[in-house]
Amino acid sequence: MNFAYTAYTEDKRLVRGRVTAVTEEAATELLSYVGYRVVTLKGKLSLINKEKLFAGFARIKPADIVMFSRQLALLLESGTDIVTSLDLLQNQVTNQTLRKIVGEVASDIRGGSPMSTAMSKHPRAFSQIYHRAISAGEQGGNLEIVLRQMADYIEKSIITQKQIKGALTYPIIVFIVAIGVVAILVTKVFPTFAGLYSQFGAELPAVTRLLIGITEWTNHYFLYLVLGIVIVVAVVYMYIRTPGGKYRWNTMLLRLPVFGRIVHLSELSRCCRTMAMLVKIGLPLPEVMAMAIHTTSNKYVEENLTGVQQELIRGEGLSQPMAKRSFFLPLMTQMVKVGEETGNLETTLSTVATDFEMESGDKTKAAVALITPAVTIFIGLIIGFVVLAMFSAMYSVYGQLNA
């Protein structure tokens, strides 16, 4: 709810403004935290609350959580208590959904809940790893350090995703534009020439007759073709939503030529980065594995990580269960073994994550470098076929008319 206030500052200046809080008491408390002595406070009701209306639809970006984490860490380091820090940040957060969540977290903390528990009620903003890390920071008394580590962890994920999207943007644009050009040639340009050829009654070359047949079939059955594609896509989508279908789909992704290796390295780098961050925070290894399992959506990867976790709990360590499974590459198992023996597991996992991220990035760039000329050649062949059919027909008609 919005409240209009009139208050005096510490240097006796009269100020007016608005503040958002759950109750009038909470608004007064919030203003007192920033050094305001309230004179009047009135609730402002509106028929349409725009913040609440758009909060349900606004998406919380990972970058918003990164900024929030860094700012909260800075306030805690300066000696500001958690509730005051959250109240101050609530007024600075631009995302309406996150602003509302921060206010609710602050309200729960005032009611006696730990910050990790309050954050766990909002998985839309704070993932399970995030609020579990916060819980470890609360217990260890190093909350501001954990907040910075979480910000770094999320930021690295954002950078990786941006690199992949940036690499794929150009080939996708080229493919879409080329398909559009071919569609215009086949559906608009060539039928005009085909009608002209038929008026002359000349015998057309085989390549021209083939293209005319393809064009007529496509124009006649276009709606059925689109409907068939939609049905096939829907059936495949529904199948991969089932447990068995999703497992087979995820397994197939890891075994694809060229791209399978990229997916494999990306999954391993994410796993290593997550484990390194959680080990550094101080979580026990079984819980670290549980969090790593939670971060992946690939059922095949989840199966392998679950197997390692179960053998870890039985006392077989971490590197030995990994070595039994082909999913974990030799570099990872060897470095994990070194980390276990030296007691420096967090550093070795970070090193492996960086190595896999670099290799994945290089292979992604190489794959994109192959895709672009391949798409260009493929589209060029199609356009060449259309042009050949058109010109061969023109020469054939011209030759028959002069005969």
C-alpha positions as semicolon CSV with decimal commas, in nm:
position;residue;x (nm);y (nm);z (nm)
1;M;0,000;0,000;0,000
2;N;0,120;0,355;-0,076
3;F;0,139;0,617;0,201
4;A;0,183;0,991;0,159
5;Y;0,396;1,132;0,439
6;T;0,514;1,461;0,581
7;A;0,820;1,436;0,803
8;Y;1,117;1,620;0,950
9;T;1,472;1,514;0,872
10;E;1,753;1,503;1,128
11;D;1,859;1,854;1,026
12;K;1,502;1,985;1,081
13;R;1,403;2,007;0,715
14;L;1,039;1,942;0,624
15;V;1,002;1,679;0,350
16;R;0,705;1,523;0,174
17;G;0,684;1,208;-0,032
18;R;0,539;0,861;-0,071
19;V;0,645;0,527;0,073
20;T;0,526;0,173;0,004
21;A;0,464;-0,059;0,300
22;V;0,227;-0,331;0,413
23;T;0,081;-0,138;0,711
24;E;0,092;0,213;0,855
25;E;0,319;0,090;1,136
26;A;0,561;-0,060;0,885
27;A;0,567;0,266;0,690
28;T;0,645;0,464;1,005
29;E;0,919;0,218;1,098
30;L;1,068;0,238;0,750
31;L;1,080;0,617;0,759
32;S;1,235;0,617;1,104
33;Y;1,512;0,389;0,976
34;V;1,621;0,656;0,729
35;G;1,610;0,928;0,995
36;Y;1,267;1,080;0,929
37;R;1,036;1,190;1,213
38;V;0,683;1,146;1,081
39;V;0,435;1,433;1,117
40;T;0,148;1,299;0,904
41;L;0,096;0,969;0,726
42;K;-0,202;0,895;0,502
43;G;-0,280;0,586;0,299
44;K;-0,337;0,635;-0,074
45;L;-0,580;0,395;-0,240
46;S;-0,622;0,368;-0,617
47;L;-0,881;0,186;-0,820
48;I;-0,608;0,022;-1,027
49;N;-0,280;-0,067;-0,862
50;K;-0,040;-0,066;-1,155
51;E;0,243;-0,218;-0,955
52;K;0,036;-0,519;-0,853
53;L;-0,115;-0,546;-1,199
54;F;0,219;-0,567;-1,379
55;A;0,411;-0,745;-1,101
56;G;0,245;-1,074;-1,187
57;F;0,365;-1,051;-1,548
58;A;0,711;-0,893;-1,504
59;R;0,994;-1,141;-1,535
60;I;1,283;-1,124;-1,290
61;K;1,605;-1,127;-1,489
62;P;1,920;-1,289;-1,347
63;A;2,091;-0,950;-1,386
64;D;1,839;-0,805;-1,139
65;I;1,940;-1,065;-0,879
66;V;2,309;-0,995;-0,945
67;M;2,261;-0,623;-0,882
68;F;2,046;-0,688;-0,575
69;S;2,306;-0,926;-0,428
70;R;2,596;-0,686;-0,480
71;Q;2,408;-0,390;-0,333
72;L;2,292;-0,592;-0,032
73;A;2,647;-0,714;0,030
74;L;2,773;-0,355;0,015
75;L;2,514;-0,235;0,267
76;L;2,590;-0,521;0,506
77;E;2,963;-0,452;0,483
78;S;2,898;-0,088;0,574
79;G;2,735;-0,200;0,899
80;T;2,369;-0,160;0,804
81;D;2,141;-0,428;0,946
82;I;1,954;-0,666;0,716
83;V;1,605;-0,518;0,753
84;T;1,722;-0,162;0,692
85;S;1,930;-0,277;0,395
86;L;1,631;-0,453;0,238
87;D;1,408;-0,152;0,299
88;L;1,658;0,076;0,131
89;L;1,700;-0,161;-0,164
90;Q;1,326;-0,199;-0,207
91;N;1,299;0,167;-0,307
92;Q;1,585;0,129;-0,556
93;V;1,480;-0,191;-0,731
94;T;1,328;-0,110;-1,070
95;N;1,169;-0,450;-1,132
96;Q;0,820;-0,433;-0,981
97;T;0,800;-0,806;-0,906
98;L;1,137;-0,812;-0,732
99;R;1,049;-0,495;-0,538
100;K;0,737;-0,661;-0,403
101;I;0,932;-0,976;-0,310
102;V;1,204;-0,777;-0,132
103;G;0,934;-0,604;0,073
104;E;0,781;-0,937;0,170
105;V;1,122;-1,079;0,265
106;A;1,188;-0,777;0,487
107;S;0,845;-0,816;0,647
108;D;0,911;-1,186;0,722
109;I;1,248;-1,101;0,878
110;R;1,079;-0,845;1,103
111;G;0,848;-1,126;1,208
112;G;1,145;-1,334;1,322
113;S;1,221;-1,549;1,015
114;P;1,581;-1,596;0,896
115;M;1,653;-1,433;0,560
116;S;1,713;-1,771;0,392
117;T;1,371;-1,895;0,506
118;A;1,204;-1,576;0,389
119;M;1,373;-1,603;0,049
120;S;1,279;-1,969;0,011
121;K;0,914;-1,861;-0,017
122;H;0,995;-1,687;-0,346
123;P;1,156;-1,941;-0,584
124;R;1,069;-1,714;-0,874
125;A;1,340;-1,474;-0,760
126;F;1,568;-1,683;-0,537
127;S;1,658;-2,033;-0,651
128;Q;1,711;-2,323;-0,414
129;I;2,088;-2,283;-0,446
130;Y;2,058;-1,913;-0,366
131;H;1,862;-1,939;-0,043
132;R;2,059;-2,248;0,066
133;A;2,382;-2,053;0,019
134;I;2,232;-1,764;0,217
135;S;2,151;-2,011;0,496
136;A;2,515;-2,124;0,502
137;G;2,624;-1,760;0,512
138;E;2,394;-1,690;0,805
139;Q;2,537;-1,983;0,997
140;G;2,895;-1,895;0,911
141;G;2,858;-1,523;0,980
142;N;2,989;-1,429;0,633
143;L;2,664;-1,335;0,462
144;E;2,810;-1,047;0,261
145;I;3,083;-1,278;0,120
146;V;2,824;-1,538;0,020
147;L;2,614;-1,270;-0,149
148;R;2,912;-1,163;-0,360
149;Q;2,990;-1,524;-0,450
150;M;2,632;-1,583;-0,559
151;A;2,642;-1,265;-0,769
152;D;2,964;-1,385;-0,938
153;Y;2,812;-1,730;-0,995
154;I;2,496;-1,595;-1,158
155;E;2,695;-1,341;-1,360
156;K;2,917;-1,614;-1,510
157;S;2,604;-1,804;-1,616
158;I;2,467;-1,489;-1,782
159;I;2,792;-1,433;-1,972
160;T;2,797;-1,793;-2,097
161;Q;2,437;-1,772;-2,221
162;K;2,502;-1,439;-2,395
163;Q;2,805;-1,583;-2,576
164;I;2,603;-1,876;-2,708
165;K;2,311;-1,656;-2,816
166;G;2,546;-1,405;-2,978
167;A;2,723;-1,678;-3,174
168;L;2,397;-1,824;-3,305
169;T;2,224;-1,495;-3,391
170;Y;2,391;-1,436;-3,730
171;P;2,336;-1,787;-3,876
172;I;1,973;-1,784;-3,765
173;I;1,911;-1,445;-3,929
174;V;2,080;-1,561;-4,251
175;F;1,869;-1,878;-4,255
176;I;1,539;-1,694;-4,195
177;V;1,611;-1,431;-4,462
178;A;1,719;-1,693;-4,714
179;I;1,409;-1,905;-4,654
180;G;1,196;-1,593;-4,704
181;V;1,367;-1,515;-5,035
182;V;1,321;-1,871;-5,162
183;A;0,955;-1,872;-5,053
184;I;0,889;-1,550;-5,249
185;L;1,063;-1,688;-5,558
186;V;0,873;-2,015;-5,551
187;T;0,526;-1,886;-5,454
188;K;0,516;-1,546;-5,626
189;V;0,779;-1,502;-5,897
190;F;0,799;-1,845;-6,058
191;P;0,419;-1,905;-6,089
192;T;0,401;-1,585;-6,299
193;F;0,663;-1,718;-6,539
194;A;0,500;-2,062;-6,540
195;G;0,171;-1,906;-6,654
196;L;0,355;-1,722;-6,930
197;Y;0,523;-2,042;-7,050
198;S;0,193;-2,230;-7,062
199;Q;0,045;-1,967;-7,295
200;F;0,306;-2,048;-7,558
201;G;0,221;-2,420;-7,546
202;A;0,589;-2,509;-7,572
203;E;0,742;-2,821;-7,422
204;L;0,932;-2,729;-7,108
205;P;1,259;-2,881;-6,986
206;A;1,244;-3,151;-6,718
207;V;1,393;-2,926;-6,449
208;T;1,123;-2,665;-6,515
209;R;0,844;-2,924;-6,507
210;L;0,983;-3,055;-6,179
211;L;0,982;-2,709;-6,020
212;I;0,630;-2,638;-6,152
213;G;0,511;-2,966;-5,999
214;I;0,671;-2,882;-5,663
215;T;0,525;-2,531;-5,669
216;E;0,172;-2,647;-5,757
217;W;0,181;-2,922;-5,494
218;T;0,304;-2,676;-5,229
219;N;0,041;-2,415;-5,313
220;H;-0,237;-2,675;-5,319
221;Y;-0,145;-2,857;-5,002
222;F;0,016;-2,568;-4,811
223;L;-0,236;-2,564;-4,526
224;Y;-0,222;-2,942;-4,491
225;L;0,157;-2,925;-4,490
226;V;0,162;-2,662;-4,215
227;L;-0,097;-2,856;-4,017
228;G;0,106;-3,175;-4,051
229;I;0,421;-3,000;-3,929
230;V;0,235;-2,853;-3,632
231;I;0,094;-3,194;-3,540
232;V;0,435;-3,362;-3,564
233;V;0,596;-3,090;-3,353
234;A;0,316;-3,114;-3,095
235;V;0,345;-3,494;-3,073
236;V;0,723;-3,476;-3,033
237;Y;0,688;-3,202;-2,772
238;M;0,432;-3,402;-2,575
239;Y;0,653;-3,710;-2,593
240;I;0,964;-3,536;-2,461
241;R;0,755;-3,401;-2,175
242;T;0,708;-3,756;-2,049
243;P;0,982;-3,898;-1,820
244;G;1,094;-4,160;-2,070
245;G;1,078;-3,924;-2,365
246;K;1,270;-3,652;-2,186
247;Y;1,541;-3,900;-2,084
248;R;1,584;-4,022;-2,445
249;W;1,581;-3,665;-2,578
250;N;1,843;-3,549;-2,328
251;T;2,059;-3,853;-2,403
252;M;2,032;-3,786;-2,778
253;L;2,140;-3,422;-2,728
254;L;2,463;-3,541;-2,566
255;R;2,537;-3,779;-2,856
256;L;2,475;-3,544;-3,146
257;P;2,773;-3,490;-3,377
258;V;2,953;-3,163;-3,307
259;F;2,676;-3,014;-3,090
260;G;2,668;-3,311;-2,851
261;R;3,019;-3,228;-2,732
262;I;2,916;-2,864;-2,675
263;V;2,614;-2,969;-2,466
264;H;2,831;-3,218;-2,274
265;L;3,095;-2,956;-2,190
266;S;2,830;-2,699;-2,097
267;E;2,664;-2,940;-1,852
268;L;2,997;-3,036;-1,694
269;S;3,115;-2,675;-1,663
270;R;2,786;-2,575;-1,496
271;C;2,813;-2,870;-1,261
272;C;3,174;-2,788;-1,167
273;R;3,099;-2,418;-1,121
274;T;2,803;-2,494;-0,894
275;M;2,997;-2,747;-0,687
276;A;3,298;-2,515;-0,653
277;M;3,082;-2,228;-0,528
278;L;2,894;-2,444;-0,275
279;V;3,212;-2,614;-0,147
280;K;3,369;-2,271;-0,097
281;I;3,067;-2,161;0,105
282;G;3,112;-2,461;0,332
283;L;2,826;-2,697;0,249
284;P;2,890;-3,071;0,300
285;L;2,954;-3,272;-0,017
286;P;2,627;-3,474;-0,011
287;E;2,431;-3,149;-0,001
288;V;2,656;-2,999;-0,268
289;M;2,570;-3,291;-0,496
290;A;2,199;-3,248;-0,418
291;M;2,219;-2,883;-0,526
292;A;2,414;-2,976;-0,841
293;I;2,141;-3,227;-0,929
294;H;1,879;-2,960;-0,878
295;T;2,046;-2,716;-1,122
296;T;2,032;-2,944;-1,426
297;S;1,726;-3,008;-1,641
298;N;1,896;-3,291;-1,833
299;K;1,764;-3,626;-1,707
300;Y;2,073;-3,816;-1,821
301;V;2,299;-3,577;-1,632
302;E;2,069;-3,597;-1,330
303;E;2,092;-3,977;-1,336
304;N;2,474;-3,969;-1,333
305;L;2,494;-3,706;-1,058
306;T;2,243;-3,900;-0,846
307;G;2,453;-4,215;-0,881
308;V;2,764;-4,026;-0,767
309;Q;2,574;-3,879;-0,473
310;Q;2,452;-4,220;-0,356
311;E;2,800;-4,373;-0,372
312;L;2,943;-4,065;-0,201
313;I;2,704;-4,115;0,089
314;R;2,819;-4,480;0,113
315;G;3,174;-4,353;0,168
316;E;3,331;-4,405;-0,176
317;G;3,440;-4,044;-0,213
318;L;3,372;-3,820;-0,511
319;S;3,631;-3,901;-0,777
320;Q;3,590;-4,278;-0,764
321;P;3,214;-4,280;-0,843
322;M;3,277;-4,024;-1,120
323;A;3,547;-4,242;-1,277
324;K;3,292;-4,524;-1,319
325;R;3,071;-4,313;-1,544
326;S;3,165;-4,206;-1,896
327;F;2,968;-3,883;-1,862
328;F;3,243;-3,738;-1,640
329;L;3,545;-3,670;-1,859
330;P;3,891;-3,791;-1,744
331;L;4,015;-3,435;-1,679
332;M;3,731;-3,377;-1,434
333;T;3,776;-3,706;-1,245
334;Q;4,153;-3,659;-1,221
335;M;4,127;-3,301;-1,098
336;V;3,857;-3,397;-0,845
337;K;4,086;-3,673;-0,718
338;V;4,370;-3,421;-0,677
339;G;4,135;-3,183;-0,499
340;E;4,022;-3,455;-0,256
341;E;4,380;-3,556;-0,179
342;T;4,506;-3,198;-0,128
343;G;4,194;-3,064;0,043
344;N;4,160;-2,799;-0,226
345;L;3,851;-2,926;-0,406
346;E;3,700;-2,582;-0,464
347;T;4,004;-2,459;-0,659
348;T;4,033;-2,770;-0,876
349;L;3,662;-2,762;-0,960
350;S;3,686;-2,394;-1,056
351;T;3,985;-2,473;-1,279
352;V;3,796;-2,754;-1,453
353;A;3,488;-2,533;-1,498
354;T;3,699;-2,261;-1,662
355;D;3,871;-2,513;-1,889
356;F;3,540;-2,668;-2,000
357;E;3,384;-2,324;-2,056
358;M;3,674;-2,222;-2,280
359;E;3,658;-2,546;-2,479
360;S;3,280;-2,518;-2,511
361;G;3,312;-2,159;-2,633
362;D;3,576;-2,254;-2,890
363;K;3,369;-2,545;-3,021
364;T;3,058;-2,326;-3,037
365;K;3,243;-2,069;-3,248
366;A;3,380;-2,345;-3,473
367;A;3,031;-2,493;-3,516
368;V;2,885;-2,154;-3,603
369;A;3,170;-2,097;-3,850
370;L;3,060;-2,418;-4,023
371;I;2,687;-2,346;-4,006
372;T;2,701;-2,008;-4,182
373;P;2,869;-2,124;-4,507
374;A;2,666;-2,448;-4,503
375;V;2,339;-2,253;-4,486
376;T;2,463;-2,013;-4,754
377;I;2,558;-2,300;-4,987
378;F;2,227;-2,481;-4,926
379;I;2,019;-2,171;-4,997
380;G;2,241;-2,089;-5,296
381;L;2,171;-2,431;-5,446
382;I;1,796;-2,383;-5,406
383;I;1,806;-2,037;-5,563
384;G;2,032;-2,168;-5,838
385;F;1,784;-2,447;-5,909
386;V;1,498;-2,195;-5,938
387;V;1,698;-1,965;-6,165
388;L;1,810;-2,259;-6,381
389;A;1,450;-2,374;-6,422
390;M;1,337;-2,025;-6,522
391;F;1,612;-1,951;-6,774
392;S;1,618;-2,299;-6,926
393;A;1,245;-2,265;-6,989
394;M;1,295;-1,924;-7,150
395;Y;1,561;-2,056;-7,387
396;S;1,351;-2,362;-7,466
397;V;1,044;-2,153;-7,549
398;Y;1,252;-1,909;-7,756
399;G;1,412;-2,196;-7,950
400;Q;1,080;-2,365;-8,023
401;L;0,917;-2,040;-8,137
402;N;1,201;-1,973;-8,386
403;A;1,205;-2,328;-8,514
